[in-house]
């Protein structure tokens, strides 16, 4: 009977789970739609438990032995209590996840979703072979995961490493967290969309209007990138501005942590070398933060949508000492 770990990637609209081997291979996946916006914590807990029962049953029917369940949560967790302290995208707070699932008879572990994704990339992804790494996930906000000396750094009760909420512009744009000038207010995918729309409104001749069929509602993360590649000056301005803010945040983390590698994840990372090369070029001009100090590699994350599930398994393995 092979040992496996149940990794659970919790999202705003669905819960994805997988049975993961000690080699980081997902041998079975399933998901369940949930709507905590309407049903709140009660719906989230019930849907989660139903999916966990299904995963455990599948494992037993296929001669697999689950050793633990671990969750990646898009919000703030309390790792000591095993609770979801606050997750704005899930519209829940103070959710006793570990206690609710205790009758399943398996150890339960929780962490932030970006944390577990970082752990996955270090063990089985783009940062394999590095012991000090940072992952930035560029999405609605910016998630941050930090691995130091091969161990996940989480802070008190697992509430640290909110890298997206480091301030890069004092008294700058308002952030969803309530502060102003946060990194994610300037360098998230959402920030890119807002910047793109602003520049389009100011420049009616931009080919970005044709790209989105003259409808701002059609603007996506691809709009400015694809039009910049075609030489559109407005789109190039958008990308240069976006890269400036993203790179300044990266330089801060270079100086604070001096990791061996910083990984870029999220949908924007699909731009690959086109984005990474621009970030490197910007950072090379910063003598203290980058070019005249120990070199920090900047790379694209590779595990994509499986990073959360695999990372949760890695979290469980670390807690169990495997």
C-alpha positions as semicolon CSV with decimal commas, in nm:
position;residue;x (nm);y (nm);z (nm)
1;X;0,000;0,000;0,000
2;X;0,148;0,333;-0,110
3;X;0,150;0,636;0,120
4;X;-0,019;0,949;-0,015
5;X;-0,110;1,295;0,111
6;X;-0,432;1,481;0,041
7;X;-0,350;1,828;-0,085
8;X;-0,638;2,075;-0,096
9;X;-0,632;2,400;-0,293
10;X;-0,922;2,615;-0,174
11;X;-1,056;2,879;-0,412
12;X;-1,341;3,127;-0,413
13;X;-1,563;2,912;-0,636
14;X;-1,425;2,560;-0,598
15;X;-1,213;2,331;-0,387
16;X;-0,952;2,122;-0,569
17;X;-0,798;1,819;-0,404
18;X;-0,543;1,561;-0,505
19;X;-0,374;1,247;-0,379
20;X;-0,003;1,316;-0,393
21;X;0,285;1,072;-0,357
22;X;0,607;1,145;-0,171
23;X;0,766;1,212;-0,510
24;X;0,524;1,498;-0,577
25;X;0,314;1,307;-0,829
26;X;-0,061;1,371;-0,832
27;X;-0,220;1,034;-0,896
28;X;-0,582;1,140;-0,856
29;X;-0,762;1,476;-0,858
30;X;-1,115;1,587;-0,796
31;X;-1,292;1,914;-0,722
32;X;-1,615;2,043;-0,580
33;X;-1,789;2,370;-0,649
34;X;-1,872;2,573;-0,345
35;X;-2,022;2,912;-0,283
36;X;-1,920;3,053;0,051
37;X;-2,044;3,394;-0,066
38;X;-2,399;3,265;-0,022
39;X;-2,358;2,981;0,223
40;X;-2,075;3,123;0,434
41;X;-1,850;2,910;0,651
42;X;-2,113;2,639;0,692
43;X;-2,126;2,572;0,317
44;X;-1,749;2,580;0,288
45;X;-1,703;2,330;0,570
46;X;-1,968;2,090;0,444
47;X;-1,840;2,097;0,085
48;X;-1,486;2,046;0,205
49;X;-1,576;1,751;0,424
50;X;-1,776;1,584;0,147
51;X;-1,479;1,610;-0,087
52;X;-1,238;1,479;0,177
53;X;-1,457;1,175;0,238
54;X;-1,460;1,108;-0,138
55;X;-1,081;1,138;-0,156
56;X;-1,029;0,903;0,139
57;X;-1,270;0,647;-0,006
58;X;-1,093;0,660;-0,343
59;X;-0,757;0,606;-0,174
60;X;-0,877;0,305;0,024
61;X;-1,036;0,150;-0,287
62;X;-0,706;0,181;-0,476
63;X;-0,471;0,050;-0,207
64;X;-0,346;0,395;-0,113
65;X;-0,291;0,509;0,244
66;X;-0,361;0,878;0,321
67;X;-0,130;1,004;0,595
68;X;-0,257;1,361;0,631
69;X;-0,469;1,637;0,482
70;X;-0,321;1,982;0,417
71;X;-0,492;2,297;0,292
72;X;-0,375;2,601;0,097
73;X;-0,604;2,892;0,188
74;X;-0,635;3,221;-0,004
75;X;-0,618;3,434;0,307
76;X;-0,486;3,450;0,661
77;X;-0,475;3,127;0,858
78;X;-0,392;3,035;1,215
79;X;-0,158;2,741;1,180
80;X;-0,156;2,679;1,555
81;X;-0,533;2,637;1,584
82;X;-0,590;2,506;1,232
83;X;-0,836;2,784;1,155
84;X;-0,907;3,012;0,862
85;X;-0,868;3,346;1,039
86;X;-0,984;3,562;0,748
87;X;-1,027;3,501;0,376
88;X;-1,191;3,795;0,198
89;X;-1,232;3,607;-0,131
90;X;-1,414;3,329;0,052
91;X;-1,615;3,577;0,261
92;X;-1,539;3,388;0,582
93;X;-1,350;3,440;0,906
94;X;-1,266;3,234;1,215
95;X;-1,350;2,902;1,047
96;X;-1,249;2,601;1,267
97;X;-1,147;2,379;0,976
98;X;-0,923;2,141;1,171
99;X;-1,178;2,085;1,446
100;X;-1,459;2,030;1,194
101;X;-1,263;1,757;1,014
102;X;-1,122;1,583;1,323
103;X;-1,353;1,282;1,290
104;X;-1,182;1,192;0,961
105;X;-0,900;1,056;1,174
106;X;-0,614;1,224;0,985
107;X;-0,374;1,502;1,084
108;X;-0,491;1,838;0,944
109;X;-0,252;2,119;0,844
110;X;-0,318;2,467;0,701
111;X;-0,115;2,740;0,536
112;X;-0,161;3,030;0,298
113;X;-0,199;2,926;-0,066
114;X;0,107;3,120;-0,183
115;X;0,314;2,964;0,095
116;X;0,238;2,610;-0,014
117;X;0,289;2,697;-0,380
118;X;0,637;2,827;-0,294
119;X;0,713;2,505;-0,110
120;X;0,602;2,302;-0,413
121;X;0,826;2,497;-0,649
122;X;1,127;2,443;-0,421
123;X;1,071;2,070;-0,388
124;X;0,947;1,979;-0,735
125;X;0,936;2,287;-0,958
126;X;1,139;2,578;-1,093
127;X;1,325;2,634;-0,764
128;X;1,431;2,272;-0,716
129;X;1,794;2,270;-0,606
130;X;1,766;2,609;-0,433
131;X;1,734;2,628;-0,055
132;X;1,630;2,995;-0,035
133;X;1,347;3,106;-0,262
134;X;1,055;3,346;-0,291
135;X;0,741;3,298;-0,498
136;X;0,525;3,593;-0,605
137;X;0,184;3,500;-0,745
138;X;0,042;3,782;-0,956
139;X;-0,336;3,766;-0,960
140;X;-0,622;3,969;-0,815
141;X;-0,370;4,054;-0,547
142;X;-0,011;3,945;-0,492
143;X;0,059;3,637;-0,286
144;X;0,402;3,578;-0,140
145;X;0,570;3,260;-0,023
146;X;0,915;3,248;0,138
147;X;1,134;2,941;0,181
148;X;1,450;2,984;0,388
149;X;1,705;2,705;0,422
150;X;1,453;2,463;0,265
151;X;1,190;2,547;0,527
152;X;0,872;2,747;0,483
153;X;0,882;3,077;0,673
154;X;0,533;3,174;0,792
155;X;0,570;3,409;1,089
156;X;0,363;3,404;1,407
157;X;0,069;3,162;1,376
158;X;0,136;3,144;1,002
159;X;0,026;3,504;0,947
160;X;0,347;3,642;0,796
161;X;0,494;3,688;0,447
162;X;0,214;3,911;0,317
163;X;0,456;4,046;0,058
164;X;0,179;4,201;-0,149
165;X;0,111;4,442;0,135
166;X;0,456;4,590;0,163
167;X;0,427;4,959;0,074
168;X;0,620;5,082;-0,229
169;X;0,448;5,422;-0,269
170;X;0,374;5,609;0,054
171;X;0,022;5,757;0,040
172;X;-0,025;5,591;-0,298
173;X;-0,320;5,403;-0,446
174;X;-0,570;5,262;-0,198
175;X;-0,530;4,889;-0,143
176;X;-0,802;4,640;-0,056
177;X;-0,632;4,585;0,279
178;X;-0,710;4,941;0,385
179;X;-0,358;5,083;0,352
180;X;-0,225;5,292;0,064
181;X;0,060;5,228;-0,177
182;X;0,083;4,851;-0,133
183;X;0,286;4,646;-0,379
184;X;-0,025;4,465;-0,501
185;X;-0,202;4,796;-0,570
186;X;0,064;4,858;-0,838
187;X;0,192;4,520;-0,954
188;X;-0,098;4,272;-0,934
189;X;-0,286;4,157;-1,242
190;X;-0,574;4,379;-1,124
191;X;-0,341;4,678;-1,114
192;X;-0,225;4,601;-1,468
193;X;-0,586;4,599;-1,589
194;X;-0,660;4,934;-1,427
195;X;-0,344;5,089;-1,570
196;X;-0,427;4,952;-1,916
197;X;-0,778;5,099;-1,910
198;X;-0,652;5,436;-1,786
199;X;-0,397;5,467;-2,066
200;X;-0,649;5,351;-2,325
201;X;-0,891;5,623;-2,218
202;X;-0,611;5,879;-2,251
203;X;-0,503;5,745;-2,591
204;X;-0,792;5,670;-2,823
205;X;-0,558;5,582;-3,111
206;X;-0,401;5,286;-2,932
207;X;-0,448;4,953;-3,108
208;X;-0,549;4,816;-2,770
209;X;-0,897;4,946;-2,854
210;X;-0,909;4,720;-3,159
211;X;-0,768;4,430;-2,958
212;X;-1,055;4,449;-2,708
213;X;-1,324;4,529;-2,968
214;X;-1,356;4,887;-2,841
215;X;-1,499;4,766;-2,512
216;X;-1,312;4,824;-2,187
217;X;-1,493;4,527;-2,037
218;X;-1,290;4,306;-2,273
219;X;-0,954;4,428;-2,141
220;X;-0,749;4,140;-2,000
221;X;-0,399;4,072;-1,881
222;X;-0,306;3,996;-2,241
223;X;-0,422;4,328;-2,388
224;X;-0,121;4,545;-2,310
225;X;0,135;4,267;-2,354
226;X;0,013;4,154;-2,694
227;X;-0,023;4,508;-2,827
228;X;0,319;4,608;-2,692
229;X;0,467;4,320;-2,890
230;X;0,309;4,478;-3,199
231;X;0,481;4,810;-3,127
232;X;0,188;5,009;-2,987
233;X;0,341;5,300;-2,794
234;X;0,062;5,323;-2,539
235;X;0,082;4,952;-2,464
236;X;0,461;4,976;-2,434
237;X;0,415;5,259;-2,184
238;X;0,175;5,042;-1,981
239;X;0,417;4,748;-1,974
240;X;0,717;4,966;-1,887
241;X;0,526;5,124;-1,598
242;X;0,402;4,788;-1,475
243;X;0,750;4,634;-1,494
244;X;0,890;4,930;-1,300
245;X;0,658;4,873;-1,005
246;X;0,694;4,495;-1,016
247;X;1,072;4,519;-1,029
248;X;1,093;4,772;-0,745
249;X;0,902;4,530;-0,524
250;X;1,133;4,249;-0,632
251;X;1,438;4,462;-0,550
252;X;1,299;4,518;-0,200
253;X;1,275;4,143;-0,147
254;X;1,625;4,096;-0,287
255;X;1,755;4,335;-0,021
256;X;1,544;4,199;0,264
257;X;1,588;3,826;0,205
258;X;1,868;3,791;-0,055
259;X;1,727;3,458;-0,174
260;X;1,888;3,248;-0,441
261;X;1,584;3,277;-0,667
262;X;1,259;3,472;-0,699
263;X;0,984;3,304;-0,896
264;X;0,696;3,476;-1,074
265;X;0,367;3,286;-1,083
266;X;0,006;3,359;-1,173
267;X;-0,146;3,422;-1,513
268;X;0,094;3,703;-1,602
269;X;0,385;3,460;-1,568
270;X;0,264;3,299;-1,891
271;X;0,447;3,584;-2,068
272;X;0,762;3,389;-1,985
273;X;1,093;3,537;-2,099
274;X;0,923;3,842;-2,248
275;X;0,836;3,953;-1,894
276;X;1,134;3,802;-1,711
277;X;1,388;3,965;-1,942
278;X;1,231;4,307;-1,883
279;X;1,239;4,256;-1,505
280;X;1,604;4,151;-1,516
281;X;1,697;4,448;-1,735
282;X;1,532;4,686;-1,488
283;X;1,691;4,520;-1,187
284;X;2,039;4,522;-1,343
285;X;2,036;4,902;-1,318
286;X;1,995;4,887;-0,940
287;X;2,352;4,863;-0,819
288;X;2,285;4,780;-0,456
289;X;1,963;4,588;-0,490
290;X;2,079;4,361;-0,768
291;X;2,388;4,402;-0,981
292;X;2,661;4,467;-0,721
293;X;2,536;4,214;-0,467
294;X;2,503;3,834;-0,473
295;X;2,296;3,758;-0,781
296;X;1,933;3,663;-0,734
297;X;1,790;3,451;-1,015
298;X;1,449;3,559;-1,145
299;X;1,250;3,282;-1,310
300;X;0,900;3,176;-1,403
301;X;0,720;2,926;-1,179
302;X;0,648;2,599;-1,358
303;X;0,392;2,397;-1,159
304;X;0,104;2,628;-1,256
305;X;-0,240;2,511;-1,136
306;X;-0,098;2,202;-0,961
307;X;0,132;2,403;-0,733
308;X;-0,128;2,437;-0,459
309;X;-0,214;2,068;-0,436
310;X;0,150;1,956;-0,453
311;X;0,256;2,224;-0,207
312;X;-0,002;2,113;0,046
313;X;0,138;1,762;0,026
314;X;0,486;1,905;0,085
315;X;0,354;2,093;0,388
316;X;0,210;1,772;0,531
317;X;0,534;1,585;0,468
318;X;0,731;1,854;0,650
319;X;0,502;1,849;0,951
320;X;0,516;1,470;0,969
321;X;0,892;1,468;0,922
322;X;0,882;1,262;0,602
